[in-house]
C-alpha cells in the first residue's frame, strides 16, 4: 500500500513540475517575441492595417469574400493591436498584454502602431503573439493568413495520411471525406 502512495506522489510531483516548466517555457517564448523591437513591425503592421480597413471590420461587411469563408477582422485588429505594442521590458510585457482602445478597432490599431497604449487585456495568455510578432517583421496579414492556411492543410493531409496507414481500411479517407462534409455544410 505504501509503494502505491509513493508512485502516486511521484506522479503528482512530476505533473506539477511539468506544469510549472511548461508555464515558464511559455513565458520565455512570449518574452522572446516581445524582445523584437516594435520599430521592425511598423511597415508590415501599417500594410496589414490598410488591408483590414479595405476588407471591413466585421465579416458581414467583407464583400471581397464569397459565401462560406469569412475573416473575423474585429479579432484580427485586436490581435495586431496587442502584438505591435512597444516594449519596455520583454519579460514584464509578456504578461501585461497592453493595447490601445480607440473609438473603433482601426483607430486602436493606428495608435498601437504609433506606440501608444491605454489598457491591458490580461485575462488570458496571448500565445499567438509568439508567432504573430515575428511573422509581422516579414509579412503582412494576407501573407500571414496564407501561411496559416497552408500550414493547416499540410497538417490535415499528414493526419489523414497517418490515419489511412493506421486504419488500413480507408479510415483516413473516410475521415477526410467527413471533414470535407463539415466544411461544406
Backbone torsions as a table, in degrees:
resi	resn	phi	psi	omega
1	UNK	NA	-38.7	-179.1
2	UNK	-65.7	-37.8	-179.8
3	UNK	-66.3	-34.8	177.3
4	UNK	-64.5	-38.7	177.9
5	UNK	-66.3	-37.6	177.8
6	UNK	-65.4	-41.4	179.3
7	UNK	-64.7	-45.1	178.8
8	UNK	-63.7	-42.4	178.5
9	UNK	-61.4	-40.8	178.0
10	UNK	-65.6	-40.6	179.1
11	UNK	-64.2	-42.7	178.0
12	UNK	-62.1	-43.2	178.4
13	UNK	-62.9	-42.6	178.8
14	UNK	-63.3	-44.1	179.0
15	UNK	-63.7	-43.5	-179.7
16	UNK	-63.9	-46.8	179.4
17	UNK	-66.0	-37.8	177.4
18	UNK	-63.3	-41.6	178.6
19	UNK	-62.5	-43.4	178.3
20	UNK	-63.9	-43.4	-179.4
21	UNK	-64.6	-40.7	177.7
22	UNK	-65.0	-40.8	176.6
23	UNK	-60.2	-43.7	177.7
24	UNK	-64.7	-41.7	177.7
25	UNK	-60.0	-45.8	178.9
26	UNK	-61.3	-42.4	178.8
27	UNK	-62.8	-42.6	178.8
28	UNK	-65.7	-37.7	176.5
29	UNK	-63.4	-41.7	177.2
30	UNK	-64.3	-42.7	179.0
31	UNK	-62.8	-39.6	177.6
32	UNK	-63.4	-40.0	178.0
33	UNK	-66.1	-41.4	179.7
34	UNK	-74.9	-11.5	176.0
35	UNK	-73.6	-15.4	176.0
36	UNK	-70.4	126.3	-179.6
37	UNK	-61.3	135.6	-179.0
38	UNK	-62.6	-25.3	179.2
39	UNK	-63.4	-26.5	178.3
40	UNK	-75.1	-14.4	-178.2
41	UNK	-94.8	-14.1	-169.2
42	UNK	-59.0	-47.4	-175.9
43	UNK	-61.4	-53.1	-178.1
44	UNK	-69.8	-30.6	177.1
45	UNK	-67.2	-41.1	176.7
46	UNK	-66.4	-39.3	176.0
47	UNK	-63.3	-41.4	178.4
48	UNK	-64.6	-39.9	178.2
49	UNK	-61.5	-42.1	178.3
50	UNK	-63.8	-40.4	178.5
51	UNK	-63.7	-46.7	-179.7
52	UNK	-64.6	-38.2	179.1
53	UNK	-64.3	-39.3	178.7
54	UNK	-67.5	-38.6	-178.5
55	UNK	-74.5	-28.8	-176.5
56	UNK	100.0	154.2	-175.2
57	UNK	-73.6	-49.9	-175.9
58	UNK	-94.5	147.5	-176.6
59	UNK	-62.5	-27.1	179.9
60	UNK	-68.3	-24.2	-178.6
61	UNK	-87.0	-6.0	-173.4
62	UNK	-86.7	94.7	-177.8
63	UNK	-79.4	-14.9	-177.8
64	UNK	-70.4	-22.9	-178.5
65	UNK	-98.3	140.8	176.8
66	UNK	-81.3	169.9	-178.2
67	UNK	-62.0	146.8	179.2
68	UNK	104.1	-19.0	180.0
69	UNK	-141.1	121.9	-179.7
70	UNK	-139.5	138.9	175.4
71	UNK	-92.7	141.8	176.2
72	UNK	-91.8	80.7	-175.0
73	UNK	-69.5	-24.0	176.3
74	UNK	-60.5	-47.1	178.1
75	UNK	-68.1	-37.0	178.9
76	UNK	-62.3	-43.5	174.9
77	UNK	-55.9	-46.4	-177.5
78	UNK	-63.0	-43.8	-179.9
79	UNK	-64.9	-43.3	177.9
80	UNK	-64.7	-38.9	179.0
81	UNK	-57.1	-45.2	179.3
82	UNK	-71.4	-38.8	-174.9
83	UNK	-69.7	-31.7	-173.8
84	UNK	-92.2	2.2	-177.8
85	UNK	-58.3	139.8	175.5
86	UNK	-69.5	153.1	-169.3
87	UNK	-122.5	130.3	173.2
88	UNK	-93.4	-48.3	-179.5
89	UNK	-135.9	109.1	-175.4
90	UNK	-57.7	-31.8	-177.7
91	UNK	-72.9	-35.4	176.4
92	UNK	-80.5	-39.9	-178.7
93	UNK	-68.5	-21.1	177.2
94	UNK	-63.7	-22.9	179.5
95	UNK	-113.5	-2.5	-176.2
96	UNK	-91.3	-30.6	177.4
97	UNK	51.7	55.9	179.6
98	UNK	-71.9	154.4	177.2
99	UNK	-156.5	172.4	175.5
100	UNK	-115.5	120.2	176.4
101	UNK	-94.0	108.5	179.7
102	UNK	-102.2	-170.2	-180.0
103	UNK	-69.2	-26.2	173.8
104	UNK	-148.4	168.7	-176.7
105	UNK	-59.8	-35.9	179.9
106	UNK	-67.0	-41.3	177.1
107	UNK	-62.1	-42.7	178.5
108	UNK	-61.9	-42.7	179.6
109	UNK	-67.1	-38.2	178.3
110	UNK	-59.4	-46.7	179.2
111	UNK	-67.6	-36.4	179.2
112	UNK	-64.8	-41.2	178.0
113	UNK	-63.2	-34.3	178.4
114	UNK	-74.5	-4.3	176.4
115	UNK	95.5	12.9	-178.8
116	UNK	-97.2	148.9	172.3
117	UNK	-146.5	144.2	179.2
118	UNK	-136.5	9.2	-179.1
119	UNK	-156.7	172.2	176.0
120	UNK	-138.3	147.1	179.1
121	UNK	-124.6	82.4	-172.1
122	UNK	-100.2	13.0	-174.0
123	UNK	-69.2	-24.6	176.4
124	UNK	-149.6	169.1	-176.7
125	UNK	-77.9	123.1	-179.5
126	UNK	-90.4	68.3	-175.4
127	UNK	-63.7	-24.2	179.2
128	UNK	-61.2	-22.4	-179.3
129	UNK	-62.6	-29.7	179.5
130	UNK	-62.8	-25.4	176.8
131	UNK	-100.9	-43.3	-173.1
132	UNK	-64.9	-44.7	-177.5
133	UNK	-62.4	-49.1	176.3
134	UNK	-64.0	-36.1	179.3
135	UNK	-65.9	-33.3	180.0
136	UNK	-67.7	-14.2	175.5
137	UNK	-67.7	-34.9	-172.8
138	UNK	-113.8	-24.0	-170.0
139	UNK	-130.0	149.9	171.4
140	UNK	-88.9	-179.3	-172.1
141	UNK	-65.7	-34.6	177.8
142	UNK	-64.3	-43.0	179.6
143	UNK	-68.2	-37.1	177.9
144	UNK	-65.7	-40.6	176.5
145	UNK	-60.4	-43.4	179.6
146	UNK	-62.8	-42.4	177.4
147	UNK	-60.9	-45.3	-179.3
148	UNK	-65.5	-42.4	179.5
149	UNK	-65.6	-42.1	178.5
150	UNK	-63.5	-44.5	178.7
151	UNK	-60.6	-43.1	179.3
152	UNK	-59.6	-48.3	-176.4
153	UNK	-71.5	-32.6	174.3
154	UNK	-63.9	-44.6	178.1
155	UNK	-65.8	-37.1	177.2
156	UNK	-62.2	-45.4	178.3
157	UNK	-62.3	-40.6	178.9
158	UNK	-63.3	-41.6	179.1
159	UNK	-66.5	-43.8	179.4
160	UNK	-64.0	-41.8	177.9
161	UNK	-62.5	-42.0	179.3
162	UNK	-65.7	-41.7	177.0
163	UNK	-63.3	-40.0	179.7
164	UNK	-62.3	-42.8	179.3
165	UNK	-68.2	-37.3	-176.1
166	UNK	-80.2	-33.2	-175.1
167	UNK	-95.7	-11.5	174.5
168	UNK	58.3	-46.7	-172.8
169	UNK	-85.9	30.4	176.8
170	UNK	84.7	19.1	-179.7
171	UNK	-61.1	-38.1	178.4
172	UNK	-66.8	-41.1	178.1
173	UNK	-64.9	-43.0	176.8
174	UNK	-59.2	-43.5	179.0
175	UNK	-62.1	-41.5	178.9
176	UNK	-63.6	-43.4	178.3
177	UNK	-64.6	-38.8	177.5
178	UNK	-62.6	-45.7	178.1
179	UNK	-62.5	-39.7	178.6
180	UNK	-62.4	-41.2	178.9
181	UNK	-63.3	-37.1	178.3
182	UNK	-64.6	-41.4	-179.1
183	UNK	-70.2	-29.9	-179.0
184	UNK	-77.0	-44.5	-175.5
185	UNK	-95.3	NA	NA
